[in-house]
Amino acid sequence: MARRTSRGLIAAATATVALIAPAGSAAASGSAPAAGPQARVFMVNPVQSTGDQSLTDAKDAASAVPGSAYTTVELRGLDGSGGLSGRWAYVRSETGPAAKAADAGSYDRHDDRFEQVMAYFWVNEAQEYLQDLGFGTELRGANDRAQPVRINQWGADNSFFTDKKDEIRFGKGGVDDAEDAEVIVHEYGHAVHEAQVPGFGTSAEAGAIGEAFGDYLAVEVGSAAAARHGWPVKANPACVADWDSVAYSAAPHCLRTVDGDKTYADRTGEVHADGEIWSRALWDIRRALGARTADRIIVNAQFGFAPDTSFADAAAKTIATARAMYGQDEADAVREAFRAREIPGI
Protein backbone atom coordinates (compact mmCIF):
# COMPACT_ATOMS: atom_id res chain seq x y z
CA MET A 1 0.00 0.00 0.00
CA ALA A 2 3.04 2.21 -0.34
CA ARG A 3 2.69 5.22 -2.57
CA ARG A 4 4.90 5.20 -5.63
CA THR A 5 6.48 8.48 -4.62
CA SER A 6 7.16 9.42 -1.01
CA ARG A 7 5.11 12.06 0.76
CA GLY A 8 7.97 13.59 2.64
CA LEU A 9 10.50 12.67 5.32
CA ILE A 10 12.22 15.53 7.14
CA ALA A 11 10.33 18.75 7.70
CA ALA A 12 13.56 20.74 7.99
CA ALA A 13 13.97 20.11 4.28
CA THR A 14 10.49 19.56 2.85
CA ALA A 15 7.53 18.01 4.63
CA THR A 16 5.38 16.02 2.22
CA VAL A 17 2.70 13.65 1.58
CA ALA A 18 -6.35 14.78 7.32
CA LEU A 19 -12.80 17.44 11.75
CA ILE A 20 -16.19 18.47 12.40
CA ALA A 21 -17.21 21.36 10.17
CA PRO A 22 -18.37 24.48 12.02
CA ALA A 23 -21.84 25.87 11.82
CA GLY A 24 -22.53 27.40 8.42
CA SER A 25 -20.09 25.18 6.53
CA ALA A 26 -20.62 23.18 3.34
CA ALA A 27 -24.24 22.60 2.41
CA ALA A 28 -25.18 19.28 0.87
CA SER A 29 -26.96 19.03 -2.47
CA GLY A 30 -30.60 19.90 -2.17
CA SER A 31 -30.20 22.10 0.88
CA ALA A 32 -31.19 25.75 1.03
CA PRO A 33 -28.96 28.06 -1.04
CA ALA A 34 -26.07 29.57 0.93
CA ALA A 35 -25.26 33.26 0.99
CA GLY A 36 -21.80 33.15 -0.59
CA PRO A 37 -20.59 32.05 -4.04
CA GLN A 38 -21.56 28.48 -4.84
CA ALA A 39 -19.07 25.83 -5.92
CA ARG A 40 -19.03 22.19 -6.97
CA VAL A 41 -16.75 19.93 -4.97
CA PHE A 42 -16.45 16.22 -4.35
CA MET A 43 -18.15 14.88 -1.23
CA VAL A 44 -14.69 14.11 0.14
CA ASN A 45 -13.86 11.92 -2.87
CA PRO A 46 -15.75 9.90 -5.52
CA VAL A 47 -14.88 6.47 -4.11
CA GLN A 48 -16.15 7.37 -0.66
CA SER A 49 -19.37 8.96 -1.89
CA THR A 50 -20.27 6.30 -4.50
CA GLY A 51 -18.67 3.15 -3.10
CA ASP A 52 -17.54 2.29 -6.62
CA GLN A 53 -14.08 0.78 -6.32
CA SER A 54 -13.86 0.37 -10.12
CA LEU A 55 -13.60 4.10 -10.82
CA THR A 56 -10.48 5.20 -12.69
CA ASP A 57 -9.00 8.54 -13.68
CA ALA A 58 -9.53 8.03 -17.44
CA LYS A 59 -7.24 10.96 -18.21
CA ASP A 60 -9.32 13.51 -16.30
CA ALA A 61 -12.49 12.67 -18.23
CA ALA A 62 -15.59 14.24 -16.73
CA SER A 63 -17.53 11.09 -17.65
CA ALA A 64 -15.29 8.94 -15.42
CA VAL A 65 -17.08 10.16 -12.28
CA PRO A 66 -20.87 10.25 -11.82
CA GLY A 67 -22.65 13.46 -10.97
CA SER A 68 -23.69 11.97 -7.64
CA ALA A 69 -20.09 12.31 -6.43
CA TYR A 70 -20.39 16.12 -6.44
CA THR A 71 -22.19 18.46 -4.10
CA THR A 72 -22.77 22.21 -4.03
CA VAL A 73 -21.14 24.22 -1.24
CA GLU A 74 -20.65 27.79 -0.20
CA LEU A 75 -17.19 29.29 -0.64
CA ARG A 76 -16.58 31.02 2.66
CA GLY A 77 -14.01 33.55 3.78
CA LEU A 78 -13.36 35.06 0.35
CA ASP A 79 -11.77 38.52 0.25
CA GLY A 80 -13.97 39.90 -2.52
CA SER A 81 -11.23 39.95 -5.17
CA GLY A 82 -13.22 37.64 -7.43
CA GLY A 83 -10.61 34.88 -7.25
CA LEU A 84 -9.92 32.09 -4.80
CA SER A 85 -8.32 34.21 -2.13
CA GLY A 86 -9.52 34.58 1.42
CA ARG A 87 -8.88 34.65 5.13
CA TRP A 88 -7.56 31.10 5.51
CA ALA A 89 -6.55 30.01 2.01
CA TYR A 90 -5.55 31.32 -1.38
CA VAL A 91 -4.52 29.85 -4.70
CA ARG A 92 -1.10 31.33 -5.35
CA SER A 93 -0.66 29.90 -8.84
CA GLU A 94 -2.05 27.25 -11.13
CA THR A 95 -1.73 25.68 -14.55
CA GLY A 96 -4.18 27.14 -17.04
CA PRO A 97 -6.61 29.95 -16.25
CA ALA A 98 -7.36 31.02 -12.70
CA ALA A 99 -10.71 30.00 -11.27
CA LYS A 100 -13.28 32.69 -10.59
CA ALA A 101 -15.40 32.47 -7.49
CA ALA A 102 -18.50 33.45 -9.45
CA ASP A 103 -18.01 30.51 -11.82
CA ALA A 104 -17.01 27.91 -9.25
CA GLY A 105 -20.32 26.08 -9.55
CA SER A 106 -19.71 25.27 -13.21
CA TYR A 107 -16.38 23.42 -13.07
CA ASP A 108 -16.00 19.64 -13.18
CA ARG A 109 -12.94 17.42 -12.88
CA HIS A 110 -12.03 17.76 -16.56
CA ASP A 111 -11.29 21.44 -15.86
CA ASP A 112 -8.18 22.20 -13.79
CA ARG A 113 -10.10 25.05 -12.17
CA PHE A 114 -12.11 22.41 -10.32
CA GLU A 115 -8.97 21.43 -8.40
CA GLN A 116 -8.35 25.06 -7.47
CA VAL A 117 -11.84 25.19 -5.99
CA MET A 118 -11.31 21.90 -4.13
CA ALA A 119 -8.06 23.12 -2.60
CA TYR A 120 -9.53 26.45 -1.50
CA PHE A 121 -12.66 24.92 -0.03
CA TRP A 122 -11.04 22.08 1.94
CA VAL A 123 -8.12 24.11 3.31
CA ASN A 124 -10.60 26.72 4.48
CA GLU A 125 -12.80 23.95 5.94
CA ALA A 126 -9.93 22.54 7.99
CA GLN A 127 -8.89 25.88 9.50
CA GLU A 128 -12.48 26.79 10.29
CA TYR A 129 -12.73 23.55 12.24
CA LEU A 130 -9.61 24.40 14.24
CA GLN A 131 -11.13 27.80 14.93
CA ASP A 132 -14.34 26.13 16.06
CA LEU A 133 -12.31 24.00 18.48
CA GLY A 134 -11.01 27.19 20.05
CA PHE A 135 -7.62 27.43 18.36
CA GLY A 136 -6.99 31.12 17.78
CA THR A 137 -9.30 32.25 20.59
CA GLU A 138 -9.39 30.14 23.76
CA LEU A 139 -6.29 28.21 22.63
CA ARG A 140 -3.23 29.24 20.64
CA GLY A 141 -3.77 29.59 16.91
CA ALA A 142 -2.66 26.66 14.75
CA ASN A 143 -1.69 27.92 11.29
CA ASP A 144 -4.32 30.65 11.57
CA ARG A 145 -3.22 32.53 8.45
CA ALA A 146 -4.01 32.47 4.75
CA GLN A 147 -2.41 29.24 3.48
CA PRO A 148 -0.99 29.53 -0.05
CA VAL A 149 -1.43 26.60 -2.42
CA ARG A 150 -0.14 25.85 -5.91
CA ILE A 151 -2.19 23.59 -8.18
CA ASN A 152 -0.77 21.03 -10.65
CA GLN A 153 2.69 22.59 -10.52
CA TRP A 154 4.42 19.36 -9.55
CA GLY A 155 4.66 16.93 -12.43
CA ALA A 156 4.94 13.77 -10.34
CA ASP A 157 2.06 11.91 -8.72
CA ASN A 158 2.83 13.51 -5.38
CA SER A 159 2.03 16.52 -3.23
CA PHE A 160 3.93 18.22 -0.46
CA PHE A 161 4.18 21.08 2.00
CA THR A 162 7.43 23.04 1.86
CA ASP A 163 8.46 24.86 5.00
CA LYS A 164 10.87 27.09 3.06
CA LYS A 165 7.95 28.88 1.40
CA ASP A 166 5.19 27.79 3.80
CA GLU A 167 3.09 26.64 0.88
CA ILE A 168 1.39 23.46 -0.31
CA ARG A 169 1.97 22.14 -3.81
CA PHE A 170 -0.41 19.62 -5.34
CA GLY A 171 0.84 17.30 -8.07
CA LYS A 172 -0.68 15.57 -11.03
CA GLY A 173 -0.32 12.12 -12.49
CA GLY A 174 -2.88 9.38 -12.10
CA VAL A 175 -5.68 11.16 -10.27
CA ASP A 176 -4.65 14.80 -9.86
CA ASP A 177 -4.04 15.10 -6.14
CA ALA A 178 -6.25 18.12 -5.46
CA GLU A 179 -9.28 16.11 -6.58
CA ASP A 180 -9.16 14.19 -3.30
CA ALA A 181 -10.08 16.16 -0.18
CA GLU A 182 -8.14 13.76 2.02
CA VAL A 183 -4.90 14.50 0.16
CA ILE A 184 -5.60 18.22 0.49
CA VAL A 185 -6.21 18.06 4.23
CA HIS A 186 -3.30 15.68 4.81
CA GLU A 187 -0.94 18.27 3.37
CA TYR A 188 -2.62 20.96 5.42
CA GLY A 189 -1.80 18.85 8.48
CA HIS A 190 1.89 19.33 7.68
CA ALA A 191 1.35 23.09 7.50
CA VAL A 192 -0.34 23.01 10.92
CA HIS A 193 2.54 21.06 12.45
CA GLU A 194 5.13 23.45 10.99
CA ALA A 195 3.23 26.47 12.32
CA GLN A 196 3.10 24.90 15.78
CA VAL A 197 6.70 23.66 15.87
CA PRO A 198 8.99 25.20 13.21
CA GLY A 199 11.20 22.53 11.67
CA PHE A 200 9.06 19.68 12.97
CA GLY A 201 10.06 16.25 11.71
CA THR A 202 13.83 16.11 12.09
CA SER A 203 13.87 12.49 13.29
CA ALA A 204 12.33 9.35 11.84
CA GLU A 205 9.75 9.07 14.65
CA ALA A 206 8.84 12.76 14.46
CA GLY A 207 8.44 12.39 10.70
CA ALA A 208 6.12 9.43 11.26
CA ILE A 209 4.06 11.47 13.75
CA GLY A 210 3.74 14.20 11.13
CA GLU A 211 2.47 11.77 8.50
CA ALA A 212 0.11 10.20 11.02
CA PHE A 213 -1.41 13.52 12.04
CA GLY A 214 -1.96 14.45 8.39
CA ASP A 215 -3.75 11.14 7.78
CA TYR A 216 -5.83 11.47 10.94
CA LEU A 217 -6.81 15.05 10.15
CA ALA A 218 -7.80 14.05 6.63
CA VAL A 219 -10.07 11.26 7.79
CA GLU A 220 -11.57 13.40 10.54
CA VAL A 221 -12.46 16.21 8.16
CA GLY A 222 -14.14 13.92 5.68
CA SER A 223 -15.99 11.78 8.21
CA ALA A 224 -17.29 14.73 10.18
CA ALA A 225 -18.36 16.71 7.13
CA ALA A 226 -20.20 13.68 5.77
CA ALA A 227 -21.95 13.09 9.09
CA ARG A 228 -22.95 16.73 9.45
CA HIS A 229 -24.44 17.11 6.01
CA GLY A 230 -25.78 13.64 5.34
CA TRP A 231 -23.24 12.90 2.62
CA PRO A 232 -22.99 9.20 1.77
CA VAL A 233 -20.01 7.21 3.06
CA LYS A 234 -19.84 3.99 1.05
CA ALA A 235 -16.19 3.08 1.63
CA ASN A 236 -14.15 2.46 4.75
CA PRO A 237 -13.93 5.88 6.49
CA ALA A 238 -10.60 4.90 8.07
CA CYS A 239 -8.96 4.63 4.64
CA VAL A 240 -7.01 7.68 3.50
CA ALA A 241 -7.23 8.99 -0.09
CA ASP A 242 -9.48 6.28 -1.58
CA TRP A 243 -9.80 8.21 -4.85
CA ASP A 244 -6.20 9.34 -5.30
CA SER A 245 -4.99 5.79 -4.66
CA VAL A 246 -6.98 4.14 -7.46
CA ALA A 247 -3.87 4.65 -9.60
CA TYR A 248 -1.54 2.68 -7.34
CA SER A 249 -3.49 0.43 -4.96
CA ALA A 250 -5.68 -2.63 -5.31
CA ALA A 251 -9.38 -2.49 -4.48
CA PRO A 252 -10.63 -1.65 -1.96
CA HIS A 253 -8.45 1.38 -2.57
CA CYS A 254 -6.54 2.94 0.29
CA LEU A 255 -3.30 4.91 0.51
CA ARG A 256 -2.98 4.20 4.23
CA THR A 257 -5.34 3.43 7.10
CA VAL A 258 -5.79 4.87 10.56
CA ASP A 259 -7.38 1.74 12.06
CA GLY A 260 -4.63 -0.80 11.47
CA ASP A 261 -3.03 -3.08 14.06
CA LYS A 262 0.62 -2.03 13.91
CA THR A 263 2.56 -1.63 17.15
CA TYR A 264 5.91 -0.05 17.99
CA ALA A 265 7.69 -3.31 17.21
CA ASP A 266 6.52 -3.03 13.59
CA ARG A 267 8.61 0.08 12.86
CA THR A 268 10.53 0.01 9.58
CA GLY A 269 12.09 3.48 9.62
CA GLU A 270 9.86 4.63 6.73
CA VAL A 271 7.77 7.56 7.98
CA HIS A 272 4.53 6.76 6.16
CA ALA A 273 4.51 3.11 7.20
CA ASP A 274 5.46 3.92 10.80
CA GLY A 275 2.90 6.69 10.90
CA GLU A 276 0.16 4.05 10.93
CA ILE A 277 1.25 3.19 14.48
CA TRP A 278 0.66 6.75 15.71
CA SER A 279 -2.50 7.40 13.67
CA ARG A 280 -4.15 4.29 15.16
CA ALA A 281 -3.47 5.69 18.63
CA LEU A 282 -5.09 8.99 17.63
CA TRP A 283 -8.06 7.11 16.18
CA ASP A 284 -8.49 5.21 19.46
CA ILE A 285 -8.33 8.45 21.46
CA ARG A 286 -11.12 9.79 19.27
CA ARG A 287 -13.21 6.66 19.80
CA ALA A 288 -12.70 6.86 23.57
CA LEU A 289 -13.29 10.59 24.09
CA GLY A 290 -15.28 11.76 21.08
CA ALA A 291 -13.99 13.84 18.19
CA ARG A 292 -14.10 17.30 19.77
CA THR A 293 -12.39 16.44 23.04
CA ALA A 294 -9.85 14.20 21.32
CA ASP A 295 -8.95 16.77 18.68
CA ARG A 296 -8.55 19.59 21.19
CA ILE A 297 -6.13 17.43 23.15
CA ILE A 298 -4.26 16.08 20.11
CA VAL A 299 -3.69 19.45 18.45
CA ASN A 300 -2.96 21.34 21.67
CA ALA A 301 -0.39 18.76 22.74
CA GLN A 302 1.56 19.29 19.52
CA PHE A 303 2.63 22.77 20.62
CA GLY A 304 4.85 21.03 23.18
CA PHE A 305 6.53 18.58 20.79
CA ALA A 306 10.21 18.97 19.96
CA PRO A 307 11.18 19.02 16.25
CA ASP A 308 12.86 15.62 16.74
CA THR A 309 10.39 14.19 19.24
CA SER A 310 10.13 10.45 19.82
CA PHE A 311 6.92 8.44 20.04
CA ALA A 312 7.46 8.07 23.79
CA ASP A 313 8.01 11.77 24.43
CA ALA A 314 5.10 12.84 22.22
CA ALA A 315 2.79 10.30 23.89
CA ALA A 316 3.79 11.55 27.35
CA LYS A 317 3.12 15.14 26.28
CA THR A 318 -0.31 14.19 24.90
CA ILE A 319 -1.23 12.38 28.13
CA ALA A 320 -0.14 15.39 30.20
CA THR A 321 -2.14 17.72 27.96
CA ALA A 322 -5.26 15.59 28.40
CA ARG A 323 -4.84 15.73 32.16
CA ALA A 324 -4.32 19.50 32.21
CA MET A 325 -7.27 20.22 29.92
CA TYR A 326 -9.83 17.68 31.15
CA GLY A 327 -8.66 15.53 34.06
CA GLN A 328 -7.36 12.10 35.03
CA ASP A 329 -10.05 9.99 33.35
CA GLU A 330 -9.29 11.55 29.97
CA ALA A 331 -5.55 11.22 30.56
CA ASP A 332 -6.03 7.52 31.35
CA ALA A 333 -7.95 7.00 28.10
CA VAL A 334 -5.16 8.65 26.14
CA ARG A 335 -2.56 6.53 27.92
CA GLU A 336 -4.43 3.32 27.07
CA ALA A 337 -4.49 4.26 23.39
CA PHE A 338 -0.69 4.60 23.35
CA ARG A 339 -0.19 1.49 25.48
CA ALA A 340 -2.18 -0.52 22.94
CA ARG A 341 0.46 0.49 20.37
CA GLU A 342 3.11 -0.79 22.81
CA ILE A 343 5.00 2.50 22.86
CA PRO A 344 7.88 2.12 25.38
CA GLY A 345 7.58 3.80 28.75
CA ILE A 346 3.88 4.56 28.53
C-alpha positions in Angstrom: 0.0 0.0 0.0 3.0 2.2 -0.3 2.7 5.2 -2.6 4.9 5.2 -5.6 6.5 8.5 -4.6 7.2 9.4 -1.0 5.1 12.1 0.8 8.0 13.6 2.6 10.5 12.7 5.3 12.2 15.5 7.1 10.3 18.8 7.7 13.6 20.7 8.0 14.0 20.1 4.3 10.5 19.6 2.8 7.5 18.0 4.6 5.4 16.0 2.2 2.7 13.6 1.6 -6.3 14.8 7.3 -12.8 17.4 11.8 -16.2 18.5 12.4 -17.2 21.4 10.2 -18.4 24.5 12.0 -21.8 25.9 11.8 -22.5 27.4 8.4 -20.1 25.2 6.5 -20.6 23.2 3.3 -24.2 22.6 2.4 -25.2 19.3 0.9 -27.0 19.0 -2.5 -30.6 19.9 -2.2 -30.2 22.1 0.9 -31.2 25.8 1.0 -29.0 28.1 -1.0 -26.1 29.6 0.9 -25.3 33.3 1.0 -21.8 33.2 -0.6 -20.6 32.1 -4.0 -21.6 28.5 -4.8 -19.1 25.8 -5.9 -19.0 22.2 -7.0 -16.8 19.9 -5.0 -16.5 16.2 -4.4 -18.1 14.9 -1.2 -14.7 14.1 0.1 -13.9 11.9 -2.9 -15.8 9.9 -5.5 -14.9 6.5 -4.1 -16.1 7.4 -0.7 -19.4 9.0 -1.9 -20.3 6.3 -4.5 -18.7 3.2 -3.1 -17.5 2.3 -6.6 -14.1 0.8 -6.3 -13.9 0.4 -10.1 -13.6 4.1 -10.8 -10.5 5.2 -12.7 -9.0 8.5 -13.7 -9.5 8.0 -17.4 -7.2 11.0 -18.2 -9.3 13.5 -16.3 -12.5 12.7 -18.2 -15.6 14.2 -16.7 -17.5 11.1 -17.7 -15.3 8.9 -15.4 -17.1 10.2 -12.3 -20.9 10.2 -11.8 -22.6 13.5 -11.0 -23.7 12.0 -7.6 -20.1 12.3 -6.4 -20.4 16.1 -6.4 -22.2 18.5 -4.1 -22.8 22.2 -4.0 -21.1 24.2 -1.2 -20.6 27.8 -0.2 -17.2 29.3 -0.6 -16.6 31.0 2.7 -14.0 33.6 3.8 -13.4 35.1 0.3 -11.8 38.5 0.3 -14.0 39.9 -2.5 -11.2 40.0 -5.2 -13.2 37.6 -7.4 -10.6 34.9 -7.3 -9.9 32.1 -4.8 -8.3 34.2 -2.1 -9.5 34.6 1.4 -8.9 34.7 5.1 -7.6 31.1 5.5 -6.5 30.0 2.0 -5.5 31.3 -1.4 -4.5 29.9 -4.7 -1.1 31.3 -5.4 -0.7 29.9 -8.8 -2.1 27.3 -11.1 -1.7 25.7 -14.6 -4.2 27.1 -17.0 -6.6 29.9 -16.3 -7.4 31.0 -12.7 -10.7 30.0 -11.3 -13.3 32.7 -10.6 -15.4 32.5 -7.5 -18.5 33.5 -9.4 -18.0 30.5 -11.8 -17.0 27.9 -9.2 -20.3 26.1 -9.5 -19.7 25.3 -13.2 -16.4 23.4 -13.1 -16.0 19.6 -13.2 -12.9 17.4 -12.9 -12.0 17.8 -16.6 -11.3 21.4 -15.9 -8.2 22.2 -13.8 -10.1 25.0 -12.2 -12.1 22.4 -10.3 -9.0 21.4 -8.4 -8.3 25.1 -7.5 -11.8 25.2 -6.0 -11.3 21.9 -4.1 -8.1 23.1 -2.6 -9.5 26.4 -1.5 -12.7 24.9 0.0 -11.0 22.1 1.9 -8.1 24.1 3.3 -10.6 26.7 4.5 -12.8 24.0 5.9 -9.9 22.5 8.0 -8.9 25.9 9.5 -12.5 26.8 10.3 -12.7 23.6 12.2 -9.6 24.4 14.2 -11.1 27.8 14.9 -14.3 26.1 16.1 -12.3 24.0 18.5 -11.0 27.2 20.1 -7.6 27.4 18.4 -7.0 31.1 17.8 -9.3 32.3 20.6 -9.4 30.1 23.8 -6.3 28.2 22.6 -3.2 29.2 20.6 -3.8 29.6 16.9 -2.7 26.7 14.7 -1.7 27.9 11.3 -4.3 30.7 11.6 -3.2 32.5 8.5 -4.0 32.5 4.7 -2.4 29.2 3.5 -1.0 29.5 -0.1 -1.4 26.6 -2.4 -0.1 25.8 -5.9 -2.2 23.6 -8.2 -0.8 21.0 -10.7 2.7 22.6 -10.5 4.4 19.4 -9.6 4.7 16.9 -12.4 4.9 13.8 -10.3 2.1 11.9 -8.7 2.8 13.5 -5.4 2.0 16.5 -3.2 3.9 18.2 -0.5 4.2 21.1 2.0 7.4 23.0 1.9 8.5 24.9 5.0 10.9 27.1 3.1 7.9 28.9 1.4 5.2 27.8 3.8 3.1 26.6 0.9 1.4 23.5 -0.3 2.0 22.1 -3.8 -0.4 19.6 -5.3 0.8 17.3 -8.1 -0.7 15.6 -11.0 -0.3 12.1 -12.5 -2.9 9.4 -12.1 -5.7 11.2 -10.3 -4.7 14.8 -9.9 -4.0 15.1 -6.1 -6.2 18.1 -5.5 -9.3 16.1 -6.6 -9.2 14.2 -3.3 -10.1 16.2 -0.2 -8.1 13.8 2.0 -4.9 14.5 0.2 -5.6 18.2 0.5 -6.2 18.1 4.2 -3.3 15.7 4.8 -0.9 18.3 3.4 -2.6 21.0 5.4 -1.8 18.8 8.5 1.9 19.3 7.7 1.4 23.1 7.5 -0.3 23.0 10.9 2.5 21.1 12.4 5.1 23.4 11.0 3.2 26.5 12.3 3.1 24.9 15.8 6.7 23.7 15.9 9.0 25.2 13.2 11.2 22.5 11.7 9.1 19.7 13.0 10.1 16.2 11.7 13.8 16.1 12.1 13.9 12.5 13.3 12.3 9.4 11.8 9.7 9.1 14.7 8.8 12.8 14.5 8.4 12.4 10.7 6.1 9.4 11.3 4.1 11.5 13.7 3.7 14.2 11.1 2.5 11.8 8.5 0.1 10.2 11.0 -1.4 13.5 12.0 -2.0 14.4 8.4 -3.7 11.1 7.8 -5.8 11.5 10.9 -6.8 15.1 10.1 -7.8 14.1 6.6 -10.1 11.3 7.8 -11.6 13.4 10.5 -12.5 16.2 8.2 -14.1 13.9 5.7 -16.0 11.8 8.2 -17.3 14.7 10.2 -18.4 16.7 7.1 -20.2 13.7 5.8 -22.0 13.1 9.1 -23.0 16.7 9.4 -24.4 17.1 6.0 -25.8 13.6 5.3 -23.2 12.9 2.6 -23.0 9.2 1.8 -20.0 7.2 3.1 -19.8 4.0 1.1 -16.2 3.1 1.6 -14.1 2.5 4.8 -13.9 5.9 6.5 -10.6 4.9 8.1 -9.0 4.6 4.6 -7.0 7.7 3.5 -7.2 9.0 -0.1 -9.5 6.3 -1.6 -9.8 8.2 -4.9 -6.2 9.3 -5.3 -5.0 5.8 -4.7 -7.0 4.1 -7.5 -3.9 4.7 -9.6 -1.5 2.7 -7.3 -3.5 0.4 -5.0 -5.7 -2.6 -5.3 -9.4 -2.5 -4.5 -10.6 -1.6 -2.0 -8.5 1.4 -2.6 -6.5 2.9 0.3 -3.3 4.9 0.5 -3.0 4.2 4.2 -5.3 3.4 7.1 -5.8 4.9 10.6 -7.4 1.7 12.1 -4.6 -0.8 11.5 -3.0 -3.1 14.1 0.6 -2.0 13.9 2.6 -1.6 17.1 5.9 0.0 18.0 7.7 -3.3 17.2 6.5 -3.0 13.6 8.6 0.1 12.9 10.5 0.0 9.6 12.1 3.5 9.6 9.9 4.6 6.7 7.8 7.6 8.0 4.5 6.8 6.2 4.5 3.1 7.2 5.5 3.9 10.8 2.9 6.7 10.9 0.2 4.0 10.9 1.2 3.2 14.5 0.7 6.7 15.7 -2.5 7.4 13.7 -4.2 4.3 15.2 -3.5 5.7 18.6 -5.1 9.0 17.6 -8.1 7.1 16.2 -8.5 5.2 19.5 -8.3 8.5 21.5 -11.1 9.8 19.3 -13.2 6.7 19.8 -12.7 6.9 23.6 -13.3 10.6 24.1 -15.3 11.8 21.1 -14.0 13.8 18.2 -14.1 17.3 19.8 -12.4 16.4 23.0 -9.9 14.2 21.3 -8.9 16.8 18.7 -8.6 19.6 21.2 -6.1 17.4 23.1 -4.3 16.1 20.1 -3.7 19.4 18.4 -3.0 21.3 21.7 -0.4 18.8 22.7 1.6 19.3 19.5 2.6 22.8 20.6 4.8 21.0 23.2 6.5 18.6 20.8 10.2 19.0 20.0 11.2 19.0 16.2 12.9 15.6 16.7 10.4 14.2 19.2 10.1 10.5 19.8 6.9 8.4 20.0 7.5 8.1 23.8 8.0 11.8 24.4 5.1 12.8 22.2 2.8 10.3 23.9 3.8 11.5 27.4 3.1 15.1 26.3 -0.3 14.2 24.9 -1.2 12.4 28.1 -0.1 15.4 30.2 -2.1 17.7 28.0 -5.3 15.6 28.4 -4.8 15.7 32.2 -4.3 19.5 32.2 -7.3 20.2 29.9 -9.8 17.7 31.2 -8.7 15.5 34.1 -7.4 12.1 35.0 -10.1 10.0 33.3 -9.3 11.5 30.0 -5.6 11.2 30.6 -6.0 7.5 31.3 -8.0 7.0 28.1 -5.2 8.6 26.1 -2.6 6.5 27.9 -4.4 3.3 27.1 -4.5 4.3 23.4 -0.7 4.6 23.3 -0.2 1.5 25.5 -2.2 -0.5 22.9 0.5 0.5 20.4 3.1 -0.8 22.8 5.0 2.5 22.9 7.9 2.1 25.4 7.6 3.8 28.8 3.9 4.6 28.5 
